[in-house]
Amino acid sequence: MLQNFLDTLVTSTNQLKAHLPITIGFVVLLFGIHILNFLLGYRLNILGIWPRKPWGLIGIPFSPFLHGDFSHLIFNSLPLFIFSNFILLQGLHLYLFVTVSVILLSGILVWLLGRPGIHVGASSLIMGYLGFITINAFLNPNVLSVIVILVTVIYFGGIFSNLLPSSEKQVSWEGHLLGFISGLITAYILTQPKLLALIPF
């Protein structure tokens, strides 16, 4: 039992090291986009999600890559980096599927149900990752999933409070909640062979 745990730990550590270029590259990309956006006076934020506006549909794929200011991006960077690495422990293909699925599902839901105004930021994606990690630990219980959920709860437990309604106009709490739900839906899809068969990649 102990040997299995140690073997899993060594394997996971090696996987994390191998995937660092992907996760670091993702964060660097977000900072690069944000610096460009800053230099343009945040004009790129027009590409965010505008709920129920036809032109707001373009924000579904673009909004996670845009942020309101540097503090917004910095606050999102650490959980995005950590959760991305956790999901990558299950493979690059699954990580790509979860990422695309959460971005599209949460984006569509925010467009349909979000408050009027522009919605930008990687928070929906982060909460989607959190939802996926949480439910996946119950759907696929093993040593690795237990370690991941324990680390998540211990170090990022407070992030669950983002699922609650907020009176702050600049905080898209519905994006957080709908992102989390999208993560749950994505985990469910992965348990359904018939639904998986419809996925083109």
JOGI-V574624 format. One record per helix or strand of 3 or more residues. SS is the DSSP state (~ for helix, > for strand). FROM is the first residue (numbers start at 1). LEN is the number of residues. If there is no record, write none. Layout:
ss->SS from->FROM len->LEN
ss->SS from->FROM len->LEN
//
This chain:
ss->~ from->2 len->38
ss->~ from->43 len->5
ss->~ from->54 len->12
ss->~ from->70 len->19
ss->~ from->92 len->22
ss->~ from->123 len->17
ss->~ from->143 len->21
ss->~ from->173 len->17
ss->~ from->193 len->4
//
